[in-house]
């Protein structure tokens, strides 16, 4: 779940509601029904694909114990994961990784957008992947990295 959230920038509500049929491993895309019942396709990378394949092959069957669920991510009761439980998983993973700063599922969504933009993705594409109806909502992720600015200034300015 963590890999997919970071790889796609989904909202937590979208992640926990994702049906098994909404995930195409062969195409590395997920079909998301977002806010306002709007549908969008979001690509994901190889690390997320590998994690989902491992989950589907080994973890999910053990969790379900023969039960069926249309929801991709399930709890040990065979039901879909809740937002609250996923929030707890994020906190546990952060603590296990030695992260002391406050972290939430939205932190991964924010990191997804910030990393795309800082590596050259255009704002409109990020807007579509995040499912924002207004581009000004996406613009909050375009904060300036002062370290990068200093480096660029030093490299390119004649008096840098």
C-alpha positions as CSV (number, residue, x, y, z in Angstrom):
1,X,0.0,0.0,0.0
2,X,2.8,2.4,0.8
3,X,4.6,1.7,-2.5
4,X,1.4,2.2,-4.5
5,X,0.5,5.4,-2.6
6,X,3.9,7.0,-3.2
7,X,4.0,5.8,-6.8
8,X,0.5,7.2,-7.7
9,X,-0.3,10.0,-5.3
10,X,-3.7,8.6,-4.6
11,X,-5.9,10.0,-1.8
12,X,-6.2,7.5,1.1
13,X,-9.9,7.1,0.4
14,X,-9.1,6.2,-3.2
15,X,-6.4,3.7,-2.1
16,X,-8.5,1.8,0.4
17,X,-11.5,1.7,-2.0
18,X,-9.4,0.4,-4.9
19,X,-11.0,-2.7,-6.4
20,X,-8.9,-5.6,-7.5
21,X,-10.2,-5.0,-11.1
22,X,-9.0,-1.4,-10.9
23,X,-5.3,-2.4,-11.0
24,X,-3.8,-3.5,-14.3
25,X,-0.4,-5.0,-13.6
26,X,0.2,-5.7,-17.3
27,X,-0.2,-2.0,-18.2
28,X,1.1,-0.6,-14.9
29,X,-2.0,1.6,-14.5
30,X,-4.7,1.9,-11.9
31,X,-8.3,3.1,-12.6
32,X,-9.4,5.4,-9.8
33,X,-12.8,6.8,-9.0
34,X,-12.0,10.0,-7.2
35,X,-13.8,13.0,-5.8
36,X,-17.0,13.8,-7.6
37,X,-17.1,10.2,-9.0
38,X,-14.6,11.3,-11.6
39,X,-12.5,8.5,-13.1
40,X,-8.9,8.7,-13.9
41,X,-6.0,6.5,-15.0
42,X,-2.8,6.8,-13.0
43,X,0.5,5.0,-13.9
44,X,2.7,3.3,-11.4
45,X,6.3,2.2,-11.5
46,X,8.1,-1.1,-11.3
47,X,8.7,-1.0,-7.5
48,X,4.9,-0.7,-6.9
49,X,4.1,-3.3,-9.5
50,X,6.5,-5.8,-7.9
51,X,5.1,-5.0,-4.4
52,X,1.5,-5.5,-5.7
53,X,2.4,-8.8,-7.4
54,X,4.0,-10.1,-4.2
55,X,1.0,-9.0,-2.2
56,X,-1.5,-10.7,-4.6
57,X,0.5,-13.9,-4.8
58,X,1.4,-14.5,-1.1
59,X,0.1,-12.0,1.5
60,X,-3.5,-11.4,0.3
61,X,-4.4,-15.1,0.1
62,X,-3.1,-15.6,3.6
63,X,-5.0,-12.7,4.9
64,X,-8.3,-13.7,3.2
65,X,-8.0,-17.4,4.2
66,X,-10.3,-18.5,1.4
67,X,-12.7,-15.6,1.7
68,X,-13.5,-13.3,-1.2
69,X,-13.2,-9.6,-1.5
70,X,-13.5,-7.2,-4.4
71,X,-11.3,-4.7,-2.6
72,X,-7.6,-4.9,-3.4
73,X,-6.3,-4.2,0.1
74,X,-7.9,-6.2,2.9
75,X,-7.8,-6.6,6.7
76,X,-7.5,-9.9,8.5
77,X,-11.2,-9.9,8.8
78,X,-11.5,-10.2,5.0
79,X,-12.9,-6.7,4.6
80,X,-11.5,-3.7,2.8
81,X,-8.8,-1.7,4.6
82,X,-10.1,1.4,6.4
83,X,-8.6,4.9,6.3
84,X,-7.9,4.7,10.0
85,X,-6.1,1.4,9.8
86,X,-4.0,2.6,6.9
87,X,-3.1,5.7,8.9
88,X,-1.9,3.4,11.7
89,X,0.2,1.4,9.2
90,X,1.9,4.6,8.0
91,X,2.7,5.6,11.5
92,X,4.1,2.1,12.3
93,X,6.2,2.1,9.1
94,X,7.6,5.5,9.9
95,X,8.5,4.6,13.4
96,X,10.1,1.3,12.2
97,X,12.1,3.4,9.7
98,X,13.3,5.7,12.5
99,X,11.4,8.7,11.2
100,X,10.6,11.0,14.1
101,X,8.8,13.8,12.1
102,X,5.0,13.7,12.0
103,X,4.0,11.7,8.9
104,X,0.6,10.9,7.4
105,X,-0.7,9.2,4.3
106,X,-1.0,12.6,2.8
107,X,2.8,13.1,3.2
108,X,3.3,10.4,0.6
109,X,0.8,12.1,-1.8
110,X,2.6,15.3,-1.2
111,X,6.0,13.7,-1.8
112,X,4.7,12.1,-5.0
113,X,3.7,15.5,-6.4
114,X,6.8,17.3,-5.2
115,X,9.2,14.7,-6.6
116,X,7.5,14.7,-10.0
117,X,7.6,18.5,-10.3
118,X,11.2,18.8,-9.0
119,X,12.3,16.2,-11.6
120,X,10.7,18.1,-14.5
121,X,7.1,16.9,-14.8
122,X,4.7,19.5,-16.0
123,X,2.1,20.9,-13.7
124,X,-0.9,19.9,-15.8
125,X,0.2,16.2,-15.9
126,X,0.6,16.2,-12.1
127,X,-2.8,17.8,-11.8
128,X,-4.4,15.0,-13.8
129,X,-2.6,12.3,-11.8
130,X,-3.7,13.8,-8.5
131,X,-7.2,14.3,-9.7
132,X,-7.4,18.0,-8.9
133,X,-10.2,19.8,-10.8
134,X,-8.4,23.2,-10.3
135,X,-4.7,23.6,-11.2
136,X,-4.3,26.1,-8.4
137,X,-4.7,23.2,-6.0
138,X,-1.8,21.5,-7.7
139,X,0.4,24.6,-7.5
140,X,0.9,24.3,-3.8
141,X,3.3,21.5,-4.6
142,X,5.6,23.9,-6.6
143,X,7.4,25.3,-3.6
144,X,10.9,26.5,-4.3
145,X,13.9,24.4,-3.1
146,X,16.3,27.0,-1.9
147,X,19.3,24.6,-2.0
148,X,18.6,23.9,-5.7
149,X,18.3,27.7,-6.4
150,X,21.7,28.3,-4.8
151,X,23.3,25.5,-6.8
152,X,21.8,26.8,-10.0
153,X,22.8,30.4,-9.2
154,X,26.4,29.3,-8.4
155,X,26.6,27.2,-11.6
156,X,25.1,29.6,-14.1
157,X,25.5,33.2,-12.8
158,X,28.7,34.9,-13.8
159,X,29.2,36.1,-10.2
160,X,27.9,33.0,-8.6
